[in-house]
Amino acid sequence: MDSDGHPPLAGHYLSKKAFIEGTFAKLAQVLPQGAELHAEHLIVKDDQAVVELHSLATAKNGLRFDNRYCWVVYFRDELIVRVRAYLDSAMVARLFKENPIA
């Protein structure tokens, strides 16, 4: 949890830049090779998509970051309008607790 009691990557991001800064830029500071996300399943129907991802990364301290994600993506006129991400937030909190960033 951060100092406000929120998971380290939680937030409402209103732009691609804000999303990258709030998630992948933070992860890059604790996962030297990045999140190493691999898509395992993709379901697309009408204006929604569900993507199941698996991270095979290793943290700076050697912790294996074997996390799974499920993103539910909503489109409007071929633009992404909302993404809901589901993941093991306890694992993310542990990652940042054991690999603090400045």
C-alpha positions as a LaTeX table, in Angstrom:
\begin{tabular}{lrrr}
\hline
Residue & $x$ (\AA) & $y$ (\AA) & $z$ (\AA) \\
\hline
Met1 & 0.00 & 0.00 & 0.00 \\
Asp2 & 1.14 & 3.55 & $-0.58$ \\
Ser3 & 1.11 & 6.24 & 2.08 \\
Asp4 & $-2.58$ & 6.87 & 1.31 \\
Gly5 & $-3.48$ & 3.19 & 1.81 \\
His6 & $-3.94$ & 2.43 & $-1.90$ \\
Pro7 & $-2.28$ & $-0.37$ & $-3.86$ \\
Pro8 & 0.91 & 0.97 & $-5.53$ \\
Leu9 & $-0.44$ & 0.88 & $-9.10$ \\
Ala10 & $-4.08$ & 1.81 & $-8.41$ \\
Gly11 & $-5.51$ & 4.88 & $-10.02$ \\
His12 & $-7.82$ & 6.44 & $-12.54$ \\
Tyr13 & $-5.68$ & 7.32 & $-15.52$ \\
Leu14 & $-7.07$ & 9.79 & $-18.03$ \\
Ser15 & $-4.35$ & 9.46 & $-20.66$ \\
Lys16 & $-1.96$ & 6.88 & $-22.04$ \\
Lys17 & 0.95 & 8.90 & $-20.64$ \\
Ala18 & $-0.55$ & 8.97 & $-17.13$ \\
Phe19 & $-1.23$ & 5.22 & $-17.31$ \\
Ile20 & 2.37 & 4.43 & $-18.30$ \\
Glu21 & 3.78 & 6.74 & $-15.60$ \\
Gly22 & 1.47 & 5.29 & $-12.94$ \\
Thr23 & 2.05 & 1.65 & $-13.80$ \\
Phe24 & 4.82 & 0.56 & $-16.15$ \\
Ala25 & 7.27 & 3.32 & $-15.19$ \\
Lys26 & 6.89 & 2.34 & $-11.52$ \\
Leu27 & 7.21 & $-1.36$ & $-12.31$ \\
Ala28 & 10.39 & $-0.70$ & $-14.32$ \\
Gln29 & 12.02 & 0.62 & $-11.14$ \\
Val30 & 11.50 & $-2.71$ & $-9.33$ \\
Leu31 & 11.47 & $-5.18$ & $-12.23$ \\
Pro32 & 14.79 & $-4.74$ & $-14.09$ \\
Gln33 & 13.54 & $-6.56$ & $-17.22$ \\
Gly34 & 10.09 & $-4.94$ & $-17.10$ \\
Ala35 & 6.77 & $-6.63$ & $-16.39$ \\
Glu36 & 7.38 & $-9.32$ & $-19.05$ \\
Leu37 & 3.65 & $-9.67$ & $-19.76$ \\
His38 & 2.48 & $-12.51$ & $-21.98$ \\
Ala39 & $-1.08$ & $-12.70$ & $-23.30$ \\
Glu40 & $-2.60$ & $-16.10$ & $-22.58$ \\
His41 & $-6.22$ & $-15.64$ & $-23.64$ \\
Leu42 & $-8.17$ & $-13.02$ & $-25.57$ \\
Ile43 & $-11.94$ & $-12.87$ & $-25.94$ \\
Val44 & $-13.51$ & $-10.16$ & $-28.09$ \\
Lys45 & $-17.24$ & $-9.57$ & $-28.39$ \\
Asp46 & $-18.91$ & $-6.47$ & $-29.76$ \\
Asp47 & $-17.39$ & $-3.45$ & $-27.96$ \\
Gln48 & $-15.61$ & $-5.40$ & $-25.21$ \\
Ala49 & $-12.46$ & $-7.48$ & $-24.91$ \\
Val50 & $-11.12$ & $-9.60$ & $-22.08$ \\
Val51 & $-7.39$ & $-10.19$ & $-21.99$ \\
Glu52 & $-5.72$ & $-12.63$ & $-19.60$ \\
Leu53 & $-2.04$ & $-11.82$ & $-19.03$ \\
His54 & 0.74 & $-13.52$ & $-17.11$ \\
Ser55 & 3.85 & $-11.77$ & $-15.80$ \\
Leu56 & 7.03 & $-13.84$ & $-15.65$ \\
Ala57 & 9.26 & $-11.09$ & $-14.26$ \\
Thr58 & 11.87 & $-11.14$ & $-11.53$ \\
Ala59 & 12.27 & $-8.25$ & $-9.07$ \\
Lys60 & 15.50 & $-6.51$ & $-8.08$ \\
Asn61 & 15.60 & $-8.58$ & $-4.88$ \\
Gly62 & 15.17 & $-11.87$ & $-6.80$ \\
Leu63 & 11.46 & $-12.29$ & $-5.96$ \\
Arg64 & 9.70 & $-14.08$ & $-8.80$ \\
Phe65 & 6.82 & $-11.82$ & $-9.84$ \\
Asp66 & 4.53 & $-14.58$ & $-11.11$ \\
Asn67 & 1.37 & $-12.48$ & $-11.29$ \\
Arg68 & $-1.73$ & $-12.95$ & $-13.44$ \\
Tyr69 & $-3.86$ & $-10.13$ & $-14.77$ \\
Cys70 & $-7.27$ & $-9.90$ & $-16.34$ \\
Trp71 & $-8.06$ & $-6.73$ & $-18.24$ \\
Val72 & $-11.63$ & $-5.98$ & $-19.31$ \\
Val73 & $-11.49$ & $-3.40$ & $-22.08$ \\
Tyr74 & $-14.41$ & $-1.32$ & $-23.34$ \\
Phe75 & $-14.35$ & 0.38 & $-26.75$ \\
Arg76 & $-16.37$ & 3.16 & $-28.35$ \\
Asp77 & $-15.80$ & 3.88 & $-32.04$ \\
Glu78 & $-12.57$ & 1.83 & $-31.96$ \\
Leu79 & $-11.16$ & 3.88 & $-29.05$ \\
Ile80 & $-10.50$ & 2.42 & $-25.63$ \\
Val81 & $-12.81$ & 4.21 & $-23.21$ \\
Arg82 & $-12.31$ & 2.15 & $-20.06$ \\
Val83 & $-10.13$ & $-0.63$ & $-18.73$ \\
Arg84 & $-10.74$ & $-2.59$ & $-15.56$ \\
Ala85 & $-7.70$ & $-4.51$ & $-14.38$ \\
Tyr86 & $-7.85$ & $-7.42$ & $-11.96$ \\
Leu87 & $-4.68$ & $-8.80$ & $-10.37$ \\
Asp88 & $-3.12$ & $-10.03$ & $-7.17$ \\
Ser89 & $-2.74$ & $-6.65$ & $-5.47$ \\
Ala90 & $-1.17$ & $-8.25$ & $-2.38$ \\
Met91 & 1.67 & $-9.51$ & $-4.59$ \\
Val92 & 2.11 & $-6.02$ & $-6.07$ \\
Ala93 & 2.16 & $-4.48$ & $-2.58$ \\
Arg94 & 4.79 & $-7.02$ & $-1.48$ \\
Leu95 & 6.85 & $-6.28$ & $-4.60$ \\
Phe96 & 7.03 & $-2.59$ & $-3.77$ \\
Lys97 & 7.50 & $-3.16$ & $-0.04$ \\
Glu98 & 10.51 & $-5.40$ & $-0.63$ \\
Asn99 & 11.87 & $-3.26$ & $-3.50$ \\
Pro100 & 11.23 & 0.35 & $-2.42$ \\
Ile101 & 11.54 & 3.10 & $-5.00$ \\
Ala102 & 12.82 & 6.60 & $-4.37$ \\
\hline
\end{tabular}
